[in-house]
Amino acid sequence: MRSTRRTDRVLGALIPLAVLAALITSIAVAPEPPDAPRYAGAGREEPQYGGTFVFFHESNVRSLDPHIAFDELSGMAIRLLFDGLLDYDEETRLVPSLAREMPRQSEDGLTFTFELREGVRFSNGRELTAEDVRWSLEHMLSPDVPSPGSPYYAQLEGLAEYRQGEAGHISGIRVVDRYTIELRLTAPDQTFLNAMAMPFAYPVPRESYEAHPEDVASHPVGTGPFVLEAWERGSRLVFRKNEGYWRPGKPYVDRMIYLENTSRNVAVMRFRNGDLDAVLRFSPADYLFFRSSEAWQPYLFLEPKVNLWGVGMNCGMEPFDDVHVRRAVAFAMDREGWSRARQGRYQPTGQPIPPQLIGYDPDLPTAHRFDLERAKEEMRLAGYPDGLPEEVTLWYSAGETGQYNAELAQADLARIGIRLRLNPVSFAAWLEETGKPHRAQMILTGWNMDFPDPSNFLDSLFHSRAATAANASNRTFYRNPELDDLLDRARIERDPRRREAMYREASVVLTEDAPWAFMWNDLHLEAVQPYVKGYFQNKVFSQDYRFVWLDLPRRAVAERHAVVPPAARAALFPVGAF
Amino acid sequence: MDPRAWRRFRKNKGAVAGLCLVGLVTLTAFVGPLVAPHPPDQQFRDTLLRDDGTPVEPLERGSHLLGADPIGRDELSRLLDGGRVSMQVAFFATGLAVLVGLFVGVTSGYFGGGVDMVSMRTVDVLLSLPFLLVAIAIKRVIENTALWTLYLLLGLLLWTTLARVTRAKTLQVRELEFVQAARALGMSQARILFRHVLPNVIGPAIVIGTTLVAQVIIIESAMSFLGIGVEAPQASWGSMLREGQEMMSHSPRLVLFPGLLIMAAVFGFNLLGEGLRDALDPKD
């Protein structure tokens, strides 16, 4: 009896210790991903065919309808499925794609004639003709289709009549013959060819829209290098090589797998283990790892991205209908501190135009910067010397980065007496909700370049035309007729120097009116596996993986597929939407 | 209550260890914020973040004993304040759960019939719900992020086990001679319930309540880890786990400290609960 008591007591003390020890050991001996790439390339120069390329994003794809989708995640998928008449090369120059050559432009800059390639087929087998280009443009611009793309084509002749229902067709679009189409503008829009390279202008077959009037977004039919094989919503998209693709010899890989809702921590771990081919999002710890890892250096792409981030304030909602409150926010943000807290990945800025584009002014006198006194003064001018009486709700895309940013904003604004209520939502919900006029008071927001011109940023973000009732890209609903006029004139100005001056002037207006607190441009890091060849960082279209090829040694191919069947792994990590 | 209980408790080393652990954690959580060296939400971006953006490590800066979190807040102050919140939620929610559970358990056990049927079926339904999921759903719907909503939510969802056990105990007590006697003497129902039934069922309630505290600590941590518990910038041990995980491979201490504290607190309350059960309800 006595001895059992004693055994009990010893066990009672030992078992918790044993459990703890077991836990710690299992963590300690858990396989660490290798520090160097697991699979090197085989060193072949000639592009190889075959294989599966696996990539990911943190959230879910919203739509595969190029006329509707307007976000990075959807764009990555749409680029695999569709082509435009024009495209960009590695130097971000416009080049012909479905068009045989660059369009002929009339003397007055108003008429563009596109010659299509012959024999290009949609993935349903039908040949692409000029008529498809016309139908696609008219469909996208139709008043019944809530396309956020319509502002980019505002100069098309006859567009207003068409959108008001006074005309059945857009008079500025003329099909000359089976392969020739002519587009006529009312003013020499300097960005029209850029607009024609946007996914909104990608030709789509009419029959697929008529077959799926409600849900064409999940039945994409395009001319692109891949076709959609499966879309397990919220989990992954599988793309199969388009055997009839018009570019000879392309694409190279048989399949693309796009994992949705994959947390970046999981993704990086899998990348380091060799079963994911590219990564584009990094936690602070992973970012520090890759920056300091010598073995990975040759496979990193690190450069300033042409984009803009900031804190948007809804000009149609209290308290941000008062310009002083907006300015107070703009001057309360400690941009250098944010940058430090984000490992230097935020390059502070104080104006709407990114440094790589014309119109950026390194000495802009009205640029936003951190100036607490100035911020407090603006709060006094607004009549809130002791801060706002009510909390302000900040909408942002849920996730670790969003959370850090939100808490940084919270701390900065607390100093001028603005209390933030944090409202993290999924990226899809963020896009949806903040695109409505009287919904979100304050947002963490950004813009990636769609084409290399300042009008892409300013017209999309601040023109009243983009402050639509739904799907607005002007999410602060800032409306200023003078700025609208200035932007409209700048867009059709043919003298580059005068054009630049106009955009600098627009930057002055926007920094003074402060619909956003302009915050930073990203320093963007991407990594691809050593065996991924043919990839370049497309500055317009993020993650343009269309024409990569895999230089894997034969054994590594077998191993990679044996160890980690991508499909099985995808099912293992369906990260919830919390 | 049995006067020998305390003696039995004292002789139980596990129980005493649990009590000490609980005392320590509770004390830290409630006194801690008063002695915390810095405001828990203040971001020292210039001094607590190095040039490459990494937070300073423990002992690197004199007045920041445990280093900084990823956005430059004093880790020690956050652990203390986070502990306060975790404990506060645990105590208030458990308190509420005990009150509701006792009330439902005693009334349904004592009165039986329809009252019993309704309340026990309610318990069955609540027990069959996937708890965390329901808590998340409700938290999303009410959209109010104040801390008291968390007490209320957890308290109103977690009284079920307690009600069941109290009911069973009440069923036994109800049939005992002294209760029969009280009834025969014409005592009011309320008096019988409060003077005779309640004191005899309080023992198991205390035991279950103690382990419930441990349960609530875990649940609150899980909810805060998922981002639906306490609201930023308020720290809790769970939210600190969440904020630390992004830097985990660089500074493991960011998840280790709050993780160990959660573990210590839960382990302590479980030991204590076990010890109390042995002390209050000796089977032989």
Interface residues (C-beta under 8 A of the other chain):
Chain A: R9 G12 P16 N265 S283 P284 A285 D286 L288 F289 D334 G337 R340 A341 R342 Q343 G344 A398 E400 Q403 Y404 A406 E407 L408 Q410 A411 A414 R421 L422 P424 F578
Chain B: K13 G14 D41 Q42 Q43 R45 D46 L49 D51 D52 G53 T54 P70 I71 G72 I136 T145 L226 G227 I228 E231 A232 P233 R242 E243 Q245 E246 M247 M248 S249 H250 S251 F267
